[in-house]
Amino acid sequence: MLRWKGAGLLALGLGCVAPMAREDAGDGVHVGVLLPYTGDAAASGASIERALTMAAERINRAGGLAGRSVRLLARDTHSDASQGVRAGQQLLDLGVSVLIGTENADVASALGAIVAERKVPFVSGTPAPRQAAAQSGGFWFSTIPSVAVLGQGLAERMIRQGDRRIAVLHVADEFGNSFADEIEAAAASLGGEVTAKVAYDPGTRSYEPLLDQVRVGGPAAIVLVGYPRASASIIQEWGGGSRWYFPPTLKAEGFLANLPPGAANKAIGVAAAVGGDGGTFARQFGERWSGEAPLQMAYFYYDALVVWALAYETAWIQGGRAALPSGEQVRDVIRKVANGPGTRVVWYDLDEALDKVRANLPIEYCGASGKVDLDADGNITSWIVEYWSVQDDRIVTEATVQSRSWCRLQDAPM
């Protein structure tokens, strides 16, 4: 696995190769990957890349797709909307069969109309705002609970905690704006009040003027929506006096490491949780990557690549194997692969999963994160949300809430 700084590219196939100008027969199936290797969200990039590499390796050991090797072509979004959109366009110009990513909701929304025009599926393991799917012509899919689900969950927890006067300080991007809107709407419906909703630029030299706007209403709690680097600076400038509530982007030990001791203690956060088989994935991930533990998003990105791959192979088989499937053909079967009905196939046995597909048998995918049911907008419908808190400068998982019966595997490898 190599990544060239100049091009920001990683290629994985039967060996590491430079990216080709276009995909053609015998050249492999190219998967475009948009990840943050630098910038405010950089802490997640390497873990997600490793999960995608694991998935690609297993697909290739199982015979690849359409008789060809899967190759990952990755570009750095730099945690920046404009650079991320350019990176996505460059990958599409290379002729990738799918885009996997991105952590940046602005990039997801901007690329929605582009993938609709190019007719290329776009599958994400990052919480999606409503706008991401709206412009994509049905080519957008997400394997993780949406911003609406997570925002509602955090608002419910705040009200149960007795914190009804709430201020929201949020990064001024698609994710931050959407999360803040969901918090405001959910809190109002539950009898709470948002005393201030203030947007910020993560490049701001001093946040003190914005914090003064937050203080005016005398909130009992503050929802801080953003990414680790800027959020750590904001908390340091705040000084104390209110309970913090955090989105999933701040569930990171690296974020806490950049805070003074005790600065975030008793804070409460929300995140997407994984199903009962998560421990097996973590063990296998550690075996592949020298004992490293996967970040939460790694589970969902693994599933994003695999569910697309199973749909790609299904479309190829159903098309008679005469030509590589189009993006439209893959789009039209991805829900059938994810939702069933069909024989259940599991994330850790892609040999069996692809054998079922090649035998033209209907399948239902059970992922590393759990069940991956997708609705008409491409959002996941079977979800688990977890609440976590900061105790003694450590992240502690407190409780989980799930939407309905979950995909739990009784025969997962030990």
C-alpha positions in Angstrom: 0.0 0.0 0.0 1.5 3.3 -1.1 0.3 6.9 -1.0 2.1 9.5 -3.1 2.0 12.9 -1.6 2.0 14.8 -4.8 -1.1 13.1 -6.2 -2.7 11.9 -3.0 -3.3 8.5 -4.6 -3.3 5.0 -3.2 -3.6 2.0 -5.5 -4.4 -1.5 -4.4 -4.9 -4.4 -6.6 -2.8 -7.5 -7.4 0.0 -5.1 -6.6 0.5 -1.4 -6.2 0.2 0.4 -9.4 -0.2 4.0 -10.7 -3.8 4.9 -11.5 -4.9 4.4 -15.1 -6.6 7.2 -17.1 -9.8 5.1 -17.6 -11.0 1.7 -16.5 -11.1 -0.8 -19.3 -11.3 -4.6 -19.8 -8.6 -6.4 -17.7 -7.6 -3.2 -15.9 -9.4 -3.9 -12.7 -12.4 -2.3 -11.1 -11.4 1.1 -9.7 -12.9 2.3 -6.4 -12.5 6.1 -5.8 -11.8 6.9 -2.1 -12.2 10.4 -0.6 -10.6 10.6 2.9 -9.0 13.2 5.2 -5.3 12.5 5.5 -4.6 16.1 6.5 -6.5 18.9 8.1 -9.0 19.1 11.1 -10.5 15.6 10.5 -7.2 13.9 9.7 -7.3 11.6 12.7 -9.9 9.3 11.0 -8.3 8.9 7.6 -5.8 6.2 8.3 -8.2 4.0 10.2 -10.8 4.2 7.5 -8.2 3.5 4.8 -7.2 0.3 6.6 -10.8 -0.9 6.9 -11.3 -0.3 3.1 -8.0 -2.1 2.4 -9.1 -5.1 4.4 -12.4 -5.2 2.5 -10.6 -4.9 -0.9 -8.1 -7.6 0.0 -10.9 -10.0 1.0 -12.9 -9.3 -2.2 -9.8 -9.9 -4.3 -9.0 -13.2 -2.5 -12.6 -14.2 -3.3 -12.0 -13.7 -7.0 -12.5 -9.9 -7.3 -15.4 -8.4 -9.2 -16.4 -9.3 -12.7 -13.3 -11.4 -12.8 -11.1 -8.4 -12.2 -9.1 -7.1 -9.3 -10.5 -4.3 -7.1 -8.1 -1.3 -6.9 -8.5 1.5 -4.5 -7.6 5.0 -5.7 -7.6 7.4 -2.8 -7.3 11.2 -2.6 -6.9 13.5 0.3 -9.8 15.9 0.9 -7.5 17.9 3.3 -10.6 18.2 5.5 -11.6 21.1 3.2 -14.8 21.4 1.1 -13.3 23.0 -2.1 -10.3 20.6 -2.1 -12.5 17.6 -1.4 -14.8 18.5 -4.4 -11.8 18.8 -6.7 -10.5 15.5 -5.5 -13.8 13.8 -6.1 -14.0 15.3 -9.6 -10.5 14.1 -10.4 -11.4 10.5 -9.3 -14.5 10.6 -11.5 -12.4 11.8 -14.4 -10.2 8.7 -13.8 -13.2 6.6 -14.5 -13.8 5.0 -11.0 -16.8 2.8 -10.7 -17.8 4.2 -7.3 -16.9 6.9 -4.9 -16.5 5.9 -1.2 -16.4 8.8 1.3 -16.4 11.5 2.5 -16.1 12.9 6.0 -17.1 16.3 4.8 -20.8 16.9 4.3 -20.2 19.9 2.1 -18.2 17.7 -0.3 -21.0 15.1 -0.2 -23.7 17.6 -1.1 -21.6 19.3 -3.8 -20.7 15.9 -5.4 -24.4 14.8 -5.3 -25.3 16.5 -8.6 -22.0 15.4 -10.2 -22.5 11.7 -9.5 -26.0 12.0 -10.8 -24.7 13.4 -14.0 -21.9 10.8 -14.3 -24.2 8.0 -13.1 -21.7 6.7 -10.5 -22.8 5.4 -7.1 -21.5 7.3 -4.1 -21.5 5.3 -0.9 -20.5 6.8 2.5 -19.7 5.6 6.0 -20.2 9.2 7.4 -23.5 10.6 8.7 -25.3 12.3 5.8 -27.4 15.5 6.0 -30.6 15.5 4.0 -29.1 17.5 1.2 -26.6 14.8 0.3 -29.2 12.5 -1.2 -31.5 15.1 -2.6 -29.4 15.9 -5.7 -27.9 12.5 -6.4 -30.6 11.0 -8.5 -30.6 7.9 -6.3 -26.9 7.3 -6.5 -26.1 8.3 -2.9 -26.1 5.7 -0.1 -24.9 5.8 3.5 -24.2 2.9 5.8 -24.4 4.9 9.0 -27.3 6.7 10.8 -28.1 10.1 9.4 -27.6 13.5 11.0 -31.3 13.6 11.6 -31.2 10.4 13.7 -28.1 11.5 15.6 -29.3 15.0 16.3 -32.7 13.7 17.5 -30.9 11.3 19.8 -28.7 13.9 21.4 -31.6 16.3 21.9 -33.6 13.6 23.7 -30.6 12.9 26.0 -30.2 16.5 26.9 -33.9 16.9 27.8 -33.8 13.7 29.9 -30.7 15.1 31.6 -32.7 18.1 32.6 -30.8 20.5 30.3 -33.6 22.5 28.6 -31.9 25.8 27.9 -29.4 24.9 25.2 -26.9 26.9 23.1 -25.6 25.4 19.9 -22.1 26.4 18.6 -21.5 24.8 15.3 -19.0 24.7 12.5 -20.3 26.6 9.4 -20.4 23.7 7.0 -23.1 21.3 5.8 -22.7 18.9 8.6 -22.6 21.6 11.3 -25.5 23.5 9.9 -27.6 20.4 9.5 -26.8 19.0 13.0 -27.6 22.4 14.6 -30.9 22.5 12.8 -31.8 19.0 13.9 -30.9 19.8 17.5 -33.0 23.0 17.5 -36.1 21.3 16.0 -35.9 18.3 18.2 -35.3 20.3 21.4 -38.3 22.5 20.6 -40.5 19.5 20.1 -39.4 18.1 23.5 -40.0 21.3 25.4 -36.5 22.7 25.4 -35.2 26.0 24.1 -32.2 26.9 22.0 -31.0 30.2 23.5 -28.4 30.8 20.8 -27.3 29.1 17.6 -23.9 30.4 16.5 -21.8 29.3 13.5 -18.0 29.5 13.5 -15.2 29.2 11.0 -12.6 26.6 12.3 -9.8 28.9 11.0 -10.8 31.7 13.4 -7.9 33.2 15.4 -10.0 33.8 18.6 -13.4 32.4 19.4 -14.1 34.8 22.3 -16.5 37.1 20.4 -18.6 34.0 19.4 -18.5 32.7 22.9 -19.9 36.0 24.2 -22.9 35.4 21.9 -23.3 31.9 23.4 -23.1 33.3 27.0 -25.9 35.9 26.5 -28.8 33.5 26.9 -27.4 31.8 30.0 -27.6 28.3 28.7 -27.4 25.3 31.0 -25.7 23.3 28.2 -23.8 23.8 25.0 -23.8 21.6 22.0 -20.4 21.9 20.3 -20.6 20.7 16.7 -17.3 20.5 14.9 -14.0 18.6 14.4 -11.3 17.9 17.0 -8.7 20.6 16.4 -11.0 23.7 16.4 -13.3 22.2 19.1 -10.3 21.8 21.5 -9.5 25.5 21.0 -13.0 26.5 21.7 -13.3 24.6 25.0 -10.0 26.0 26.1 -11.2 29.5 25.5 -14.6 28.9 27.2 -13.3 28.4 30.7 -16.1 26.4 32.2 -19.6 26.8 33.6 -21.9 24.7 31.4 -22.2 21.1 30.4 -20.9 20.2 26.9 -22.7 17.9 24.5 -20.8 16.5 21.5 -21.6 15.0 18.1 -19.9 11.8 16.9 -17.0 13.7 15.2 -15.6 14.4 18.7 -15.6 10.9 20.0 -11.8 10.7 19.7 -9.2 10.2 22.4 -7.0 12.6 20.3 -9.5 15.4 20.8 -9.4 14.9 24.6 -5.6 14.7 24.6 -5.5 18.3 23.3 -7.6 19.6 26.2 -6.5 20.7 29.7 -7.2 17.9 32.3 -10.8 17.9 33.3 -11.9 20.5 30.7 -14.5 18.1 29.1 -15.3 15.9 32.1 -19.1 15.1 32.4 -19.6 16.0 28.7 -22.1 13.7 26.9 -21.9 12.7 23.3 -23.8 10.7 20.7 -22.5 8.4 18.0 -23.5 5.6 15.7 -22.9 2.3 17.4 -22.1 -1.1 15.9 -23.9 -4.4 16.3 -23.1 -7.3 18.5 -20.4 -8.6 16.2 -18.2 -5.5 16.5 -15.7 -7.2 18.7 -14.9 -9.7 16.0 -14.2 -7.0 13.5 -12.0 -5.2 16.0 -10.0 -8.4 16.6 -9.5 -9.1 12.9 -8.6 -5.4 12.3 -6.0 -5.6 15.0 -4.5 -8.8 13.6 -4.2 -7.2 10.1 -2.8 -3.9 11.4 -0.3 -4.7 14.2 -2.7 -4.5 17.1 -4.3 -1.2 16.1 -8.0 -0.7 17.2 -10.4 0.5 14.5 -12.1 3.9 14.9 -15.9 3.7 14.9 -16.2 4.9 11.4 -14.0 2.1 10.1 -16.9 -0.4 10.6 -19.2 1.6 8.5 -16.8 2.3 5.7 -15.9 -1.4 5.5 -19.6 -2.1 5.0 -19.9 0.7 2.5 -17.3 -0.9 0.2 -18.6 -4.4 0.6 -22.3 -3.7 0.1 -21.4 -1.8 -3.1 -19.1 -4.7 -4.2 -21.8 -7.3 -3.8 -24.2 -5.1 -5.7 -21.6 -4.7 -8.5 -21.1 -8.4 -8.8 -24.9 -9.0 -8.7 -25.5 -6.5 -11.5 -22.7 -8.2 -13.6 -24.2 -11.6 -13.1 -27.8 -10.4 -13.9 -26.5 -8.6 -16.9 -25.2 -11.9 -18.4 -21.5 -11.2 -17.7 -21.1 -9.8 -21.2 -20.0 -6.3 -20.1 -19.1 -4.5 -16.9 -22.3 -3.2 -15.2 -23.2 0.4 -15.4 -23.6 2.7 -12.4 -27.4 2.6 -13.0 -27.5 -1.2 -12.9 -25.5 -1.2 -9.6 -27.7 1.5 -8.1 -30.8 -0.4 -8.9 -29.7 -3.6 -7.1 -27.8 -2.2 -4.1 -31.0 -2.2 -1.8 -31.8 -5.8 -2.8 -28.3 -6.8 -1.7 -28.5 -4.8 1.5 -32.1 -5.4 2.5 -32.9 -8.8 1.2 -34.9 -11.0 1.2 -32.4 -13.6 0.5 -29.7 -15.9 2.0 -27.9 -14.0 4.8 -24.2 -13.4 4.0 -21.8 -12.0 6.4 -19.0 -9.5 6.3 -16.2 -11.9 7.4 -16.9 -14.5 4.7 -16.9 -12.8 1.4 -15.9 -16.1 -0.4 -19.4 -17.4 0.5 -21.1 -14.1 -0.1 -19.7 -13.8 -3.6 -20.3 -17.5 -4.4 -24.0 -17.0 -3.6 -24.1 -13.9 -5.9 -22.3 -15.8 -8.7 -24.9 -18.6 -8.4 -27.5 -15.9 -8.9 -29.0 -16.4 -5.5 -30.7 -13.5 -3.7 -28.7 -12.4 -0.6 -29.1 -10.2 2.5 -25.9 -8.6 3.7 -25.1 -8.5 7.4 -22.2 -6.1 8.0 -19.4 -5.5 10.4 -21.5 -2.6 11.8 -24.7 -4.6 11.8 -27.7 -4.8 9.5 -27.4 -2.4 6.5 -31.0 -1.8 5.5 -31.4 1.2 3.1 -34.4 3.3 2.5 -35.6 5.0 -0.7 -33.2 8.0 0.0 -30.2 5.7 0.5 -30.2 6.2 4.3 -29.8 3.3 6.7 -33.0 2.4 8.6 -31.7 -0.2 11.0 -29.5 1.7 13.4 -28.0 1.8 16.9 -27.2 5.1 18.6 -24.9 5.1 21.6 -24.4 7.7 24.3 -21.0 8.3 25.7 -19.5 10.6 28.3 -16.1 11.9 29.3 -15.0 10.7 32.7 -11.6 11.4 34.1 -10.5 12.5 30.6 -11.5 9.2 29.0 -14.4 8.3 26.7 -16.9 5.9 28.4 -19.8 4.3 26.5 -23.0 4.6 28.6 -26.0 3.2 26.8 -27.3 2.3 23.3 -30.7 2.8 21.7 -31.7 0.9 18.5 -34.3 1.3 15.9 -35.5 -2.3 15.7 -34.3 -5.9 15.8 -30.7 -6.1 14.8 -28.5 -8.4 12.7 -26.7 -10.4 15.3 -24.5 -13.3 14.3 -24.5 -16.4 16.4 -21.7 -18.1 14.5 -19.1 -15.3 14.2 -15.5 -16.5 14.3 -13.9 -16.4 17.6 
